[in-house]
Amino acid sequence: MPYGSPEQGHWRPGEYGDEPGTLSAMLGQDCVLAATRIGEQANTQPLNSPAYRRHMAAHQIAVDPFAEAYLVAADALPGPTALTERHRAGLAALHACQPRTLQRTDPRPPPEGEDIAEIIRLLPADLDRIETFFEGWSQQREGRG
């Protein structure tokens, strides 16, 4: 399914009720996170906007700074755009960021023994390889890899 940009709404009217209009909304739906709704100011704002952050804060949710960088770039592509292209835009944003600087904006302590820059460098551009990548990374974290 091609997703659009926040300007058209993270959530949009669909044939069977509201449906995700952006990659951010789709991921939020999959992870059962608090979402914007049609008619709310945050529904048409990027994740890094004050309106969207206020909305998330009202639900006591913060978006990880790396996820935010990825999703803001992925959602910024105009019009209906294939998931593959949105993923590549998000990945390019992660590759362009300074991981240590971005990590300092996260109030949570960094994961021990993990090099976020290395993880970002290794993230596959091919969506078909993402699941395998995260399975291997998860097994390695748990000492099974």
C-alpha positions as CSV (number, residue, x, y, z in Angstrom):
1,M,0.0,0.0,0.0
2,P,1.4,3.4,-0.9
3,Y,1.5,5.8,2.1
4,G,1.2,9.6,1.9
5,S,2.6,12.5,3.9
6,P,1.2,13.9,7.2
7,E,-0.3,16.9,5.4
8,Q,-3.0,14.6,4.1
9,G,-3.4,13.0,7.5
10,H,-1.7,10.2,9.4
11,W,-5.1,8.7,9.6
12,R,-7.7,9.1,6.8
13,P,-11.2,7.9,6.1
14,G,-11.2,4.5,4.5
15,E,-13.7,2.1,3.1
16,Y,-14.1,0.3,6.5
17,G,-13.4,3.2,8.9
18,D,-10.2,5.2,9.6
19,E,-7.1,3.7,8.0
20,P,-3.4,4.7,8.3
21,G,-2.3,7.2,5.7
22,T,1.4,7.4,6.6
23,L,4.1,4.9,7.4
24,S,4.1,6.4,11.0
25,A,0.4,5.6,11.5
26,M,0.8,2.1,10.1
27,L,3.7,1.3,12.5
28,G,1.8,2.9,15.3
29,Q,-1.2,0.7,14.5
30,D,1.0,-2.4,14.4
31,C,2.5,-1.6,17.7
32,V,-0.8,-0.5,19.3
33,L,0.4,3.0,20.2
34,A,-1.7,6.0,20.9
35,A,-2.6,7.6,17.6
36,T,-3.9,10.8,16.2
37,R,-7.4,10.9,14.9
38,I,-9.0,12.7,12.0
39,G,-9.8,16.2,12.9
40,E,-7.0,16.6,15.5
41,Q,-4.3,19.1,14.8
42,A,-1.5,16.5,15.3
43,N,-3.0,14.3,12.6
44,T,-1.6,16.5,9.8
45,Q,1.7,17.4,11.4
46,P,5.1,15.6,11.2
47,L,6.3,13.6,14.2
48,N,8.9,16.2,15.1
49,S,6.4,19.1,15.2
50,P,5.3,20.7,18.5
51,A,1.7,19.7,17.8
52,Y,2.5,16.1,17.4
53,R,4.8,16.0,20.4
54,R,2.2,17.6,22.6
55,H,-0.3,15.0,21.4
56,M,2.1,12.2,22.3
57,A,3.0,13.8,25.6
58,A,-0.7,13.9,26.5
59,H,-0.7,10.1,26.1
60,Q,2.7,9.9,28.1
61,I,4.5,8.6,25.0
62,A,7.7,9.8,23.5
63,V,9.1,8.7,20.1
64,D,12.6,7.3,20.1
65,P,14.9,9.9,18.4
66,F,16.1,7.4,15.9
67,A,12.6,6.3,15.0
68,E,11.6,9.9,14.8
69,A,14.4,10.8,12.3
70,Y,13.5,7.7,10.2
71,L,9.8,8.3,10.2
72,V,10.0,12.1,9.6
73,A,12.0,11.5,6.5
74,A,9.9,8.5,5.4
75,D,6.7,10.4,5.8
76,A,8.0,13.6,4.1
77,L,8.0,12.1,0.6
78,P,5.1,13.7,-1.3
79,G,1.9,12.0,-2.4
80,P,1.3,8.2,-2.4
81,T,4.7,6.6,-2.3
82,A,5.6,2.9,-2.1
83,L,6.8,1.6,1.3
84,T,10.1,0.6,-0.3
85,E,10.8,4.3,-1.2
86,R,9.7,5.5,2.2
87,H,12.0,3.0,3.9
88,R,14.9,4.1,1.8
89,A,14.2,7.8,2.7
90,G,14.1,6.9,6.4
91,L,17.3,4.9,6.1
92,A,19.1,7.7,4.3
93,A,18.1,10.1,7.1
94,L,19.5,7.7,9.7
95,H,22.7,7.3,7.6
96,A,23.0,11.1,7.5
97,C,22.5,11.7,11.2
98,Q,25.2,11.8,13.9
99,P,24.1,8.8,16.0
100,R,26.0,9.9,19.2
101,T,24.4,13.4,19.0
102,L,21.0,12.0,18.4
103,Q,21.4,9.5,21.2
104,R,22.1,12.3,23.6
105,T,18.6,13.7,22.9
106,D,17.1,10.5,24.3
107,P,16.4,10.7,28.1
108,R,16.7,6.9,28.4
109,P,20.1,5.4,29.2
110,P,21.8,4.0,26.0
111,P,21.7,0.2,25.6
112,E,24.8,-1.4,27.1
113,G,27.2,-3.1,24.7
114,E,25.5,-1.9,21.5
115,D,26.9,0.5,19.0
116,I,23.9,2.3,17.5
117,A,26.1,3.7,14.7
118,E,27.0,0.1,13.7
119,I,23.4,-1.0,13.8
120,I,22.3,1.9,11.6
121,R,25.1,1.2,9.2
122,L,24.0,-2.5,8.9
123,L,20.3,-1.9,8.4
124,P,19.3,-3.3,5.1
125,A,17.8,-1.1,2.4
126,D,15.9,-4.2,1.1
127,L,12.7,-4.6,3.0
128,D,12.7,-8.3,2.4
129,R,15.9,-8.6,4.6
130,I,14.6,-6.5,7.5
131,E,13.0,-9.3,9.4
132,T,16.0,-11.6,9.1
133,F,18.3,-8.7,10.2
134,F,16.3,-8.0,13.3
135,E,16.0,-11.7,14.2
136,G,19.7,-12.1,14.0
137,W,20.3,-8.9,16.0
138,S,17.8,-10.0,18.6
139,Q,19.5,-13.4,19.0
140,Q,22.9,-11.8,19.3
141,R,21.5,-9.5,22.0
142,E,20.2,-12.5,23.9
143,G,23.6,-14.3,23.5
144,R,22.2,-16.9,21.1
145,G,23.9,-15.7,18.0
